[in-house]
Amino acid sequence: MSRVGRAPIAIPKGVQVAIKEREVKIKGPKGELVWTVPDPITPSQGDGKLVVERSSEDRSVRALHGLSRALLNNMVMGVTKGFAKTLELEGVGYRVQQTGQGVTMTLGFSHPVEVAPEQGVTFRVEGNTRLHIEGIDKQQVGAVAARLRSVRPPNVYSGKGIHYLGETIRRKAGKAGGRKK
């Protein structure tokens, strides 16, 4: 059984945590994040650590306990280091270009795909086939990366499309056309 929720979260120097009833506000060098903790969970601060406590031993409350601790830890990490996801474009003619704050992707469609960043997310292009998505909110960075990947997911036969850096695409064998037994 996991004990994630019981582990205290160390608050690094330069990070300020303010708890007001159920609302936790974490401010650091990269920005500020706010989250409202669910009802059976109680956050508290002391000795440079953030502790999350639960009110009962019910299964759903135990699950919320670990989730709340993980989300608060991600908030602390986000305001200090930030989060990033990298997407790669693979295929002949597939490329990405920075256009102001947003990006323009050429993905084999009849038109270029233009994407503007959401509030709190920045795009950075490396070369013409890599796109870095950066921000302080881990959930938001992951959601934007998943949305961009879904524009042209990798083809299982050719491997062409948008995929995460380091993601392995399980390739299928094509037709065995012309082979006789």
Secondary structure, DSSP 8 states (H G I E B T S, - for coil): ---GGGS-EE--TT-EEEEETTEEEEEETTEEEEEE--TTEEEEEETTEEEEEES---HHHHHHHHHHHHHHHHHHHHHHT-EEEEEEEESTT-EEEEETTEEEEE-SSSS-EEE---TTEEEEEETTTEEEEEES-HHHHHHHHHHHHTTS---TTT--EEEETT----------TT---
